[in-house]
């Protein structure tokens, strides 16, 4: 089954929002500075969406571990 580019992008965005919240919380706990936490999580939000999208598309092209789903014809 093929996966459309917009699905990969939606997965990348939803995952990064989750990951960025994690980064924001950890950064705030370590530094105690909310401004730094927002700055760091904001920057990594965009860079990691791009990296995840590219990673997802590369893996989509790799056949390893995939099986072809055969139609189920029951009579």
N, CA, C and O atoms as a Maestro MAE file, in Angstrom:
{
 s_m_m2io_version
 :::
 2.0.0
}

f_m_ct {
 s_m_title
 :::
 protein
 m_atom[300] {
  # First column is atom index #
  i_m_mmod_type
  r_m_x_coord
  r_m_y_coord
  r_m_z_coord
  i_m_residue_number
  s_m_chain_name
  s_m_pdb_residue_name
  s_m_pdb_atom_name
  i_m_atomic_number
  :::
  1 25 0.848 -1.175 0.000 1 A "UNK " " N  " 7
  2 3 0.000 0.000 0.000 1 A "UNK " " CA " 6
  3 2 0.893 1.238 0.000 1 A "UNK " " C  " 6
  4 15 1.814 1.351 0.809 1 A "UNK " " O  " 8
  5 25 0.620 2.132 -0.885 2 A "UNK " " N  " 7
  6 3 1.407 3.353 -1.000 2 A "UNK " " CA " 6
  7 2 0.943 4.387 0.025 2 A "UNK " " C  " 6
  8 15 -0.223 4.425 0.419 2 A "UNK " " O  " 8
  9 25 1.869 5.199 0.431 3 A "UNK " " N  " 7
  10 3 1.553 6.272 1.370 3 A "UNK " " CA " 6
  11 2 1.793 7.605 0.676 3 A "UNK " " C  " 6
  12 15 2.858 7.833 0.101 3 A "UNK " " O  " 8
  13 25 0.811 8.473 0.733 4 A "UNK " " N  " 7
  14 3 0.903 9.782 0.096 4 A "UNK " " CA " 6
  15 2 1.843 10.691 0.885 4 A "UNK " " C  " 6
  16 15 2.049 10.508 2.084 4 A "UNK " " O  " 8
  17 25 2.409 11.675 0.182 5 A "UNK " " N  " 7
  18 3 3.332 12.619 0.823 5 A "UNK " " CA " 6
  19 2 2.645 13.397 1.943 5 A "UNK " " C  " 6
  20 15 3.254 13.646 2.983 5 A "UNK " " O  " 8
  21 25 1.382 13.785 1.743 6 A "UNK " " N  " 7
  22 3 0.700 14.573 2.775 6 A "UNK " " CA " 6
  23 2 0.495 13.765 4.055 6 A "UNK " " C  " 6
  24 15 0.444 14.340 5.143 6 A "UNK " " O  " 8
  25 25 0.375 12.434 3.941 7 A "UNK " " N  " 7
  26 3 0.261 11.597 5.139 7 A "UNK " " CA " 6
  27 2 1.577 11.610 5.907 7 A "UNK " " C  " 6
  28 15 1.579 11.726 7.132 7 A "UNK " " O  " 8
  29 25 2.691 11.492 5.198 8 A "UNK " " N  " 7
  30 3 4.004 11.555 5.846 8 A "UNK " " CA " 6
  31 2 4.199 12.904 6.521 8 A "UNK " " C  " 6
  32 15 4.723 12.979 7.633 8 A "UNK " " O  " 8
  33 25 3.781 13.963 5.852 9 A "UNK " " N  " 7
  34 3 3.919 15.300 6.429 9 A "UNK " " CA " 6
  35 2 3.043 15.462 7.676 9 A "UNK " " C  " 6
  36 15 3.483 16.038 8.671 9 A "UNK " " O  " 8
  37 25 1.812 14.959 7.626 10 A "UNK " " N  " 7
  38 3 0.920 15.034 8.792 10 A "UNK " " CA " 6
  39 2 1.492 14.252 9.967 10 A "UNK " " C  " 6
  40 15 1.409 14.703 11.109 10 A "UNK " " O  " 8
  41 25 2.068 13.094 9.702 11 A "UNK " " N  " 7
  42 3 2.695 12.309 10.760 11 A "UNK " " CA " 6
  43 2 3.898 13.049 11.340 11 A "UNK " " C  " 6
  44 15 4.109 13.047 12.552 11 A "UNK " " O  " 8
  45 25 4.677 13.677 10.475 12 A "UNK " " N  " 7
  46 3 5.840 14.427 10.939 12 A "UNK " " CA " 6
  47 2 5.423 15.586 11.849 12 A "UNK " " C  " 6
  48 15 6.029 15.803 12.898 12 A "UNK " " O  " 8
  49 25 4.397 16.321 11.451 13 A "UNK " " N  " 7
  50 3 3.943 17.469 12.240 13 A "UNK " " CA " 6
  51 2 3.374 17.013 13.583 13 A "UNK " " C  " 6
  52 15 3.705 17.589 14.619 13 A "UNK " " O  " 8
  53 25 2.528 15.993 13.576 14 A "UNK " " N  " 7
  54 3 1.929 15.541 14.837 14 A "UNK " " CA " 6
  55 2 2.984 14.983 15.783 14 A "UNK " " C  " 6
  56 15 2.913 15.203 16.992 14 A "UNK " " O  " 8
  57 25 3.962 14.263 15.240 15 A "UNK " " N  " 7
  58 3 5.024 13.734 16.082 15 A "UNK " " CA " 6
  59 2 5.880 14.857 16.648 15 A "UNK " " C  " 6
  60 15 6.266 14.809 17.816 15 A "UNK " " O  " 8
  61 25 6.183 15.865 15.837 16 A "UNK " " N  " 7
  62 3 7.037 16.950 16.312 16 A "UNK " " CA " 6
  63 2 6.335 17.808 17.352 16 A "UNK " " C  " 6
  64 15 6.987 18.302 18.272 16 A "UNK " " O  " 8
  65 25 5.043 17.999 17.237 17 A "UNK " " N  " 7
  66 3 4.332 18.746 18.272 17 A "UNK " " CA " 6
  67 2 4.464 18.017 19.608 17 A "UNK " " C  " 6
  68 15 4.670 18.642 20.648 17 A "UNK " " O  " 8
  69 25 4.346 16.709 19.571 18 A "UNK " " N  " 7
  70 3 4.532 15.907 20.784 18 A "UNK " " CA " 6
  71 2 5.968 16.022 21.284 18 A "UNK " " C  " 6
  72 15 6.205 16.254 22.470 18 A "UNK " " O  " 8
  73 25 6.911 15.860 20.384 19 A "UNK " " N  " 7
  74 3 8.323 15.941 20.751 19 A "UNK " " CA " 6
  75 2 8.732 17.319 21.237 19 A "UNK " " C  " 6
  76 15 9.554 17.442 22.145 19 A "UNK " " O  " 8
  77 25 8.162 18.356 20.637 20 A "UNK " " N  " 7
  78 3 8.507 19.721 21.044 20 A "UNK " " CA " 6
  79 2 7.976 20.046 22.437 20 A "UNK " " C  " 6
  80 15 8.611 20.784 23.191 20 A "UNK " " O  " 8
  81 25 6.817 19.497 22.775 21 A "UNK " " N  " 7
  82 3 6.309 19.685 24.144 21 A "UNK " " CA " 6
  83 2 7.257 19.026 25.141 21 A "UNK " " C  " 6
  84 15 7.518 19.568 26.215 21 A "UNK " " O  " 8
  85 25 7.763 17.861 24.779 22 A "UNK " " N  " 7
  86 3 8.736 17.165 25.620 22 A "UNK " " CA " 6
  87 2 10.003 18.006 25.770 22 A "UNK " " C  " 6
  88 15 10.518 18.161 26.878 22 A "UNK " " O  " 8
  89 25 10.503 18.544 24.665 23 A "UNK " " N  " 7
  90 3 11.699 19.387 24.695 23 A "UNK " " CA " 6
  91 2 11.464 20.631 25.535 23 A "UNK " " C  " 6
  92 15 12.332 21.023 26.315 23 A "UNK " " O  " 8
  93 25 10.299 21.258 25.386 24 A "UNK " " N  " 7
  94 3 9.967 22.454 26.150 24 A "UNK " " CA " 6
  95 2 9.997 22.157 27.652 24 A "UNK " " C  " 6
  96 15 10.589 22.911 28.425 24 A "UNK " " O  " 8
  97 25 9.367 21.073 28.056 25 A "UNK " " N  " 7
  98 3 9.312 20.723 29.479 25 A "UNK " " CA " 6
  99 2 10.695 20.399 30.020 25 A "UNK " " C  " 6
  100 15 11.076 20.889 31.082 25 A "UNK " " O  " 8
  101 25 11.449 19.577 29.299 26 A "UNK " " N  " 7
  102 3 12.790 19.203 29.762 26 A "UNK " " CA " 6
  103 2 13.697 20.425 29.831 26 A "UNK " " C  " 6
  104 15 14.432 20.593 30.804 26 A "UNK " " O  " 8
  105 25 13.654 21.285 28.805 27 A "UNK " " N  " 7
  106 3 14.496 22.488 28.800 27 A "UNK " " CA " 6
  107 2 14.147 23.398 29.968 27 A "UNK " " C  " 6
  108 15 15.036 23.947 30.620 27 A "UNK " " O  " 8
  109 25 12.859 23.558 30.231 28 A "UNK " " N  " 7
  110 3 12.443 24.395 31.361 28 A "UNK " " CA " 6
  111 2 12.910 23.795 32.685 28 A "UNK " " C  " 6
  112 15 13.377 24.522 33.562 28 A "UNK " " O  " 8
  113 25 12.788 22.476 32.837 29 A "UNK " " N  " 7
  114 3 13.231 21.836 34.075 29 A "UNK " " CA " 6
  115 2 14.735 21.966 34.289 29 A "UNK " " C  " 6
  116 15 15.196 22.113 35.421 29 A "UNK " " O  " 8
  117 25 15.490 21.913 33.207 30 A "UNK " " N  " 7
  118 3 16.952 22.014 33.314 30 A "UNK " " CA " 6
  119 2 17.402 23.457 33.520 30 A "UNK " " C  " 6
  120 15 18.237 23.727 34.383 30 A "UNK " " O  " 8
  121 25 16.854 24.387 32.733 31 A "UNK " " N  " 7
  122 3 17.328 25.774 32.787 31 A "UNK " " CA " 6
  123 2 16.531 26.643 33.750 31 A "UNK " " C  " 6
  124 15 17.058 27.610 34.301 31 A "UNK " " O  " 8
  125 25 15.264 26.300 33.953 32 A "UNK " " N  " 7
  126 3 14.403 27.143 34.781 32 A "UNK " " CA " 6
  127 2 13.971 28.416 34.064 32 A "UNK " " C  " 6
  128 15 13.399 29.320 34.673 32 A "UNK " " O  " 8
  129 25 14.248 28.477 32.768 33 A "UNK " " N  " 7
  130 3 13.934 29.678 31.990 33 A "UNK " " CA " 6
  131 2 12.934 29.330 30.895 33 A "UNK " " C  " 6
  132 15 13.253 28.603 29.954 33 A "UNK " " O  " 8
  133 25 11.728 29.854 31.029 34 A "UNK " " N  " 7
  134 3 10.668 29.556 30.077 34 A "UNK " " CA " 6
  135 2 10.976 30.121 28.692 34 A "UNK " " C  " 6
  136 15 10.645 29.502 27.681 34 A "UNK " " O  " 8
  137 25 11.614 31.303 28.643 35 A "UNK " " N  " 7
  138 3 11.962 31.919 27.363 35 A "UNK " " CA " 6
  139 2 12.893 31.005 26.561 35 A "UNK " " C  " 6
  140 15 12.685 30.803 25.364 35 A "UNK " " O  " 8
  141 25 13.908 30.459 27.213 36 A "UNK " " N  " 7
  142 3 14.835 29.542 26.549 36 A "UNK " " CA " 6
  143 2 14.126 28.266 26.117 36 A "UNK " " C  " 6
  144 15 14.397 27.732 25.041 36 A "UNK " " O  " 8
  145 25 13.225 27.784 26.950 37 A "UNK " " N  " 7
  146 3 12.497 26.555 26.633 37 A "UNK " " CA " 6
  147 2 11.666 26.737 25.358 37 A "UNK " " C  " 6
  148 15 11.654 25.861 24.493 37 A "UNK " " O  " 8
  149 25 10.973 27.878 25.245 38 A "UNK " " N  " 7
  150 3 10.179 28.141 24.045 38 A "UNK " " CA " 6
  151 2 11.069 28.351 22.824 38 A "UNK " " C  " 6
  152 15 10.740 27.886 21.733 38 A "UNK " " O  " 8
  153 25 12.182 29.039 22.994 39 A "UNK " " N  " 7
  154 3 13.093 29.298 21.883 39 A "UNK " " CA " 6
  155 2 13.652 27.976 21.335 39 A "UNK " " C  " 6
  156 15 13.600 27.730 20.130 39 A "UNK " " O  " 8
  157 25 14.173 27.149 22.206 40 A "UNK " " N  " 7
  158 3 14.780 25.880 21.784 40 A "UNK " " CA " 6
  159 2 13.735 24.957 21.164 40 A "UNK " " C  " 6
  160 15 13.975 24.381 20.104 40 A "UNK " " O  " 8
  161 25 12.590 24.811 21.805 41 A "UNK " " N  " 7
  162 3 11.572 23.912 21.256 41 A "UNK " " CA " 6
  163 2 10.988 24.457 19.950 41 A "UNK " " C  " 6
  164 15 10.589 23.682 19.080 41 A "UNK " " O  " 8
  165 25 10.938 25.771 19.809 42 A "UNK " " N  " 7
  166 3 10.440 26.371 18.572 42 A "UNK " " CA " 6
  167 2 11.364 26.125 17.395 42 A "UNK " " C  " 6
  168 15 10.910 25.826 16.290 42 A "UNK " " O  " 8
  169 25 12.660 26.251 17.632 43 A "UNK " " N  " 7
  170 3 13.637 26.020 16.564 43 A "UNK " " CA " 6
  171 2 13.631 24.547 16.146 43 A "UNK " " C  " 6
  172 15 13.579 24.228 14.958 43 A "UNK " " O  " 8
  173 25 13.684 23.667 17.132 44 A "UNK " " N  " 7
  174 3 13.756 22.247 16.786 44 A "UNK " " CA " 6
  175 2 12.451 21.723 16.199 44 A "UNK " " C  " 6
  176 15 12.454 20.691 15.528 44 A "UNK " " O  " 8
  177 25 11.359 22.397 16.432 45 A "UNK " " N  " 7
  178 3 10.086 21.997 15.844 45 A "UNK " " CA " 6
  179 2 10.194 21.948 14.320 45 A "UNK " " C  " 6
  180 15 9.802 20.961 13.698 45 A "UNK " " O  " 8
  181 25 10.722 23.008 13.726 46 A "UNK " " N  " 7
  182 3 10.795 23.089 12.264 46 A "UNK " " CA " 6
  183 2 11.910 22.231 11.675 46 A "UNK " " C  " 6
  184 15 11.714 21.595 10.639 46 A "UNK " " O  " 8
  185 25 13.075 22.205 12.318 47 A "UNK " " N  " 7
  186 3 14.162 21.395 11.770 47 A "UNK " " CA " 6
  187 2 13.828 19.913 11.825 47 A "UNK " " C  " 6
  188 15 14.149 19.167 10.900 47 A "UNK " " O  " 8
  189 25 13.186 19.485 12.900 48 A "UNK " " N  " 7
  190 3 12.900 18.059 13.038 48 A "UNK " " CA " 6
  191 2 11.687 17.613 12.233 48 A "UNK " " C  " 6
  192 15 11.592 16.434 11.892 48 A "UNK " " O  " 8
  193 25 10.765 18.500 11.921 49 A "UNK " " N  " 7
  194 3 9.682 18.136 10.993 49 A "UNK " " CA " 6
  195 2 10.296 17.801 9.638 49 A "UNK " " C  " 6
  196 15 9.954 16.790 9.023 49 A "UNK " " O  " 8
  197 25 11.195 18.651 9.184 50 A "UNK " " N  " 7
  198 3 11.854 18.421 7.897 50 A "UNK " " CA " 6
  199 2 12.634 17.105 7.912 50 A "UNK " " C  " 6
  200 15 12.510 16.298 6.991 50 A "UNK " " O  " 8
  201 25 13.431 16.891 8.949 51 A "UNK " " N  " 7
  202 3 14.236 15.675 9.036 51 A "UNK " " CA " 6
  203 2 13.369 14.422 9.117 51 A "UNK " " C  " 6
  204 15 13.689 13.412 8.490 51 A "UNK " " O  " 8
  205 25 12.290 14.472 9.869 52 A "UNK " " N  " 7
  206 3 11.394 13.318 9.986 52 A "UNK " " CA " 6
  207 2 10.727 13.023 8.646 52 A "UNK " " C  " 6
  208 15 10.614 11.863 8.249 52 A "UNK " " O  " 8
  209 25 10.292 14.056 7.957 53 A "UNK " " N  " 7
  210 3 9.645 13.879 6.653 53 A "UNK " " CA " 6
  211 2 10.598 13.190 5.675 53 A "UNK " " C  " 6
  212 15 10.213 12.234 5.002 53 A "UNK " " O  " 8
  213 25 11.827 13.669 5.596 54 A "UNK " " N  " 7
  214 3 12.812 13.059 4.696 54 A "UNK " " CA " 6
  215 2 13.068 11.609 5.120 54 A "UNK " " C  " 6
  216 15 13.110 10.714 4.275 54 A "UNK " " O  " 8
  217 25 13.235 11.381 6.402 55 A "UNK " " N  " 7
  218 3 13.460 10.034 6.932 55 A "UNK " " CA " 6
  219 2 12.303 9.100 6.560 55 A "UNK " " C  " 6
  220 15 12.528 7.973 6.121 55 A "UNK " " O  " 8
  221 25 11.083 9.568 6.733 56 A "UNK " " N  " 7
  222 3 9.878 8.781 6.427 56 A "UNK " " CA " 6
  223 2 9.815 8.433 4.938 56 A "UNK " " C  " 6
  224 15 9.494 7.298 4.587 56 A "UNK " " O  " 8
  225 25 10.114 9.384 4.066 57 A "UNK " " N  " 7
  226 3 10.052 9.138 2.628 57 A "UNK " " CA " 6
  227 2 11.154 8.176 2.177 57 A "UNK " " C  " 6
  228 15 10.925 7.348 1.295 57 A "UNK " " O  " 8
  229 25 12.334 8.276 2.767 58 A "UNK " " N  " 7
  230 3 13.410 7.344 2.427 58 A "UNK " " CA " 6
  231 2 13.002 5.925 2.830 58 A "UNK " " C  " 6
  232 15 13.148 4.990 2.042 58 A "UNK " " O  " 8
  233 25 12.499 5.764 4.038 59 A "UNK " " N  " 7
  234 3 12.071 4.440 4.495 59 A "UNK " " CA " 6
  235 2 10.916 3.905 3.658 59 A "UNK " " C  " 6
  236 15 10.792 2.693 3.482 59 A "UNK " " O  " 8
  237 25 10.082 4.778 3.147 60 A "UNK " " N  " 7
  238 3 8.971 4.335 2.310 60 A "UNK " " CA " 6
  239 2 9.474 3.659 1.032 60 A "UNK " " C  " 6
  240 15 8.808 2.774 0.494 60 A "UNK " " O  " 8
  241 25 10.631 4.068 0.552 61 A "UNK " " N  " 7
  242 3 11.202 3.518 -0.682 61 A "UNK " " CA " 6
  243 2 11.948 2.204 -0.451 61 A "UNK " " C  " 6
  244 15 12.249 1.492 -1.409 61 A "UNK " " O  " 8
  245 25 12.247 1.876 0.797 62 A "UNK " " N  " 7
  246 3 13.001 0.661 1.113 62 A "UNK " " CA " 6
  247 2 12.033 -0.509 1.251 62 A "UNK " " C  " 6
  248 15 11.079 -0.449 2.027 62 A "UNK " " O  " 8
  249 25 12.284 -1.571 0.494 63 A "UNK " " N  " 7
  250 3 11.382 -2.729 0.481 63 A "UNK " " CA " 6
  251 2 11.584 -3.640 1.692 63 A "UNK " " C  " 6
  252 15 10.704 -4.443 2.004 63 A "UNK " " O  " 8
  253 25 12.694 -3.537 2.364 64 A "UNK " " N  " 7
  254 3 13.017 -4.427 3.471 64 A "UNK " " CA " 6
  255 2 11.923 -4.407 4.550 64 A "UNK " " C  " 6
  256 15 11.541 -3.346 5.043 64 A "UNK " " O  " 8
  257 25 11.436 -5.585 4.898 65 A "UNK " " N  " 7
  258 3 10.439 -5.703 5.946 65 A "UNK " " CA " 6
  259 2 9.005 -5.482 5.497 65 A "UNK " " C  " 6
  260 15 8.090 -5.550 6.318 65 A "UNK " " O  " 8
  261 25 8.788 -5.221 4.223 66 A "UNK " " N  " 7
  262 3 7.437 -5.030 3.698 66 A "UNK " " CA " 6
  263 2 6.954 -6.326 3.070 66 A "UNK " " C  " 6
  264 15 7.739 -7.097 2.517 66 A "UNK " " O  " 8
  265 25 5.667 -6.551 3.161 67 A "UNK " " N  " 7
  266 3 5.074 -7.674 2.454 67 A "UNK " " CA " 6
  267 2 3.927 -7.137 1.613 67 A "UNK " " C  " 6
  268 15 3.259 -6.170 1.978 67 A "UNK " " O  " 8
  269 25 3.720 -7.788 0.485 68 A "UNK " " N  " 7
  270 3 2.640 -7.350 -0.394 68 A "UNK " " CA " 6
  271 2 1.339 -7.950 0.104 68 A "UNK " " C  " 6
  272 15 1.238 -9.160 0.305 68 A "UNK " " O  " 8
  273 25 0.361 -7.110 0.298 69 A "UNK " " N  " 7
  274 3 -0.943 -7.572 0.754 69 A "UNK " " CA " 6
  275 2 -1.700 -8.111 -0.447 69 A "UNK " " C  " 6
  276 15 -1.892 -7.419 -1.447 69 A "UNK " " O  " 8
  277 25 -2.117 -9.340 -0.329 70 A "UNK " " N  " 7
  278 3 -2.856 -9.971 -1.419 70 A "UNK " " CA " 6
  279 2 -4.348 -9.807 -1.183 70 A "UNK " " C  " 6
  280 15 -4.813 -9.857 -0.044 70 A "UNK " " O  " 8
  281 25 -5.101 -9.610 -2.268 71 A "UNK " " N  " 7
  282 3 -6.545 -9.488 -2.107 71 A "UNK " " CA " 6
  283 2 -7.136 -10.788 -1.562 71 A "UNK " " C  " 6
  284 15 -6.695 -11.883 -1.913 71 A "UNK " " O  " 8
  285 25 -8.134 -10.646 -0.707 72 A "UNK " " N  " 7
  286 3 -8.785 -11.805 -0.106 72 A "UNK " " CA " 6
  287 2 -10.083 -12.071 -0.868 72 A "UNK " " C  " 6
  288 15 -11.084 -11.378 -0.682 72 A "UNK " " O  " 8
  289 25 -10.044 -13.076 -1.716 73 A "UNK " " N  " 7
  290 3 -11.235 -13.421 -2.509 73 A "UNK " " CA " 6
  291 2 -11.915 -14.621 -1.868 73 A "UNK " " C  " 6
  292 15 -11.480 -15.760 -2.037 73 A "UNK " " O  " 8
  293 25 -12.955 -14.362 -1.151 74 A "UNK " " N  " 7
  294 3 -13.713 -15.443 -0.524 74 A "UNK " " CA " 6
  295 2 -14.975 -15.694 -1.329 74 A "UNK " " C  " 6
  296 15 -15.621 -14.764 -1.812 74 A "UNK " " O  " 8
  297 25 -15.306 -16.946 -1.463 75 A "UNK " " N  " 7
  298 3 -16.519 -17.316 -2.209 75 A "UNK " " CA " 6
  299 2 -17.616 -17.692 -1.241 75 A "UNK " " C  " 6
  300 15 -18.721 -18.035 -1.662 75 A "UNK " " O  " 8
  :::
 }
 m_bond[299] {
  # First column is bond index #
  i_m_from
  i_m_to
  i_m_order
  :::
  1 1 2 1
  2 2 3 1
  3 3 4 2
  4 3 5 1
  5 5 6 1
  6 6 7 1
  7 7 8 2
  8 7 9 1
  9 9 10 1
  10 10 11 1
  11 11 12 2
  12 11 13 1
  13 13 14 1
  14 14 15 1
  15 15 16 2
  16 15 17 1
  17 17 18 1
  18 18 19 1
  19 19 20 2
  20 19 21 1
  21 21 22 1
  22 22 23 1
  23 23 24 2
  24 23 25 1
  25 25 26 1
  26 26 27 1
  27 27 28 2
  28 27 29 1
  29 29 30 1
  30 30 31 1
  31 31 32 2
  32 31 33 1
  33 33 34 1
  34 34 35 1
  35 35 36 2
  36 35 37 1
  37 37 38 1
  38 38 39 1
  39 39 40 2
  40 39 41 1
  41 41 42 1
  42 42 43 1
  43 43 44 2
  44 43 45 1
  45 45 46 1
  46 46 47 1
  47 47 48 2
  48 47 49 1
  49 49 50 1
  50 50 51 1
  51 51 52 2
  52 51 53 1
  53 53 54 1
  54 54 55 1
  55 55 56 2
  56 55 57 1
  57 57 58 1
  58 58 59 1
  59 59 60 2
  60 59 61 1
  61 61 62 1
  62 62 63 1
  63 63 64 2
  64 63 65 1
  65 65 66 1
  66 66 67 1
  67 67 68 2
  68 67 69 1
  69 69 70 1
  70 70 71 1
  71 71 72 2
  72 71 73 1
  73 73 74 1
  74 74 75 1
  75 75 76 2
  76 75 77 1
  77 77 78 1
  78 78 79 1
  79 79 80 2
  80 79 81 1
  81 81 82 1
  82 82 83 1
  83 83 84 2
  84 83 85 1
  85 85 86 1
  86 86 87 1
  87 87 88 2
  88 87 89 1
  89 89 90 1
  90 90 91 1
  91 91 92 2
  92 91 93 1
  93 93 94 1
  94 94 95 1
  95 95 96 2
  96 95 97 1
  97 97 98 1
  98 98 99 1
  99 99 100 2
  100 99 101 1
  101 101 102 1
  102 102 103 1
  103 103 104 2
  104 103 105 1
  105 105 106 1
  106 106 107 1
  107 107 108 2
  108 107 109 1
  109 109 110 1
  110 110 111 1
  111 111 112 2
  112 111 113 1
  113 113 114 1
  114 114 115 1
  115 115 116 2
  116 115 117 1
  117 117 118 1
  118 118 119 1
  119 119 120 2
  120 119 121 1
  121 121 122 1
  122 122 123 1
  123 123 124 2
  124 123 125 1
  125 125 126 1
  126 126 127 1
  127 127 128 2
  128 127 129 1
  129 129 130 1
  130 130 131 1
  131 131 132 2
  132 131 133 1
  133 133 134 1
  134 134 135 1
  135 135 136 2
  136 135 137 1
  137 137 138 1
  138 138 139 1
  139 139 140 2
  140 139 141 1
  141 141 142 1
  142 142 143 1
  143 143 144 2
  144 143 145 1
  145 145 146 1
  146 146 147 1
  147 147 148 2
  148 147 149 1
  149 149 150 1
  150 150 151 1
  151 151 152 2
  152 151 153 1
  153 153 154 1
  154 154 155 1
  155 155 156 2
  156 155 157 1
  157 157 158 1
  158 158 159 1
  159 159 160 2
  160 159 161 1
  161 161 162 1
  162 162 163 1
  163 163 164 2
  164 163 165 1
  165 165 166 1
  166 166 167 1
  167 167 168 2
  168 167 169 1
  169 169 170 1
  170 170 171 1
  171 171 172 2
  172 171 173 1
  173 173 174 1
  174 174 175 1
  175 175 176 2
  176 175 177 1
  177 177 178 1
  178 178 179 1
  179 179 180 2
  180 179 181 1
  181 181 182 1
  182 182 183 1
  183 183 184 2
  184 183 185 1
  185 185 186 1
  186 186 187 1
  187 187 188 2
  188 187 189 1
  189 189 190 1
  190 190 191 1
  191 191 192 2
  192 191 193 1
  193 193 194 1
  194 194 195 1
  195 195 196 2
  196 195 197 1
  197 197 198 1
  198 198 199 1
  199 199 200 2
  200 199 201 1
  201 201 202 1
  202 202 203 1
  203 203 204 2
  204 203 205 1
  205 205 206 1
  206 206 207 1
  207 207 208 2
  208 207 209 1
  209 209 210 1
  210 210 211 1
  211 211 212 2
  212 211 213 1
  213 213 214 1
  214 214 215 1
  215 215 216 2
  216 215 217 1
  217 217 218 1
  218 218 219 1
  219 219 220 2
  220 219 221 1
  221 221 222 1
  222 222 223 1
  223 223 224 2
  224 223 225 1
  225 225 226 1
  226 226 227 1
  227 227 228 2
  228 227 229 1
  229 229 230 1
  230 230 231 1
  231 231 232 2
  232 231 233 1
  233 233 234 1
  234 234 235 1
  235 235 236 2
  236 235 237 1
  237 237 238 1
  238 238 239 1
  239 239 240 2
  240 239 241 1
  241 241 242 1
  242 242 243 1
  243 243 244 2
  244 243 245 1
  245 245 246 1
  246 246 247 1
  247 247 248 2
  248 247 249 1
  249 249 250 1
  250 250 251 1
  251 251 252 2
  252 251 253 1
  253 253 254 1
  254 254 255 1
  255 255 256 2
  256 255 257 1
  257 257 258 1
  258 258 259 1
  259 259 260 2
  260 259 261 1
  261 261 262 1
  262 262 263 1
  263 263 264 2
  264 263 265 1
  265 265 266 1
  266 266 267 1
  267 267 268 2
  268 267 269 1
  269 269 270 1
  270 270 271 1
  271 271 272 2
  272 271 273 1
  273 273 274 1
  274 274 275 1
  275 275 276 2
  276 275 277 1
  277 277 278 1
  278 278 279 1
  279 279 280 2
  280 279 281 1
  281 281 282 1
  282 282 283 1
  283 283 284 2
  284 283 285 1
  285 285 286 1
  286 286 287 1
  287 287 288 2
  288 287 289 1
  289 289 290 1
  290 290 291 1
  291 291 292 2
  292 291 293 1
  293 293 294 1
  294 294 295 1
  295 295 296 2
  296 295 297 1
  297 297 298 1
  298 298 299 1
  299 299 300 2
  :::
 }
}
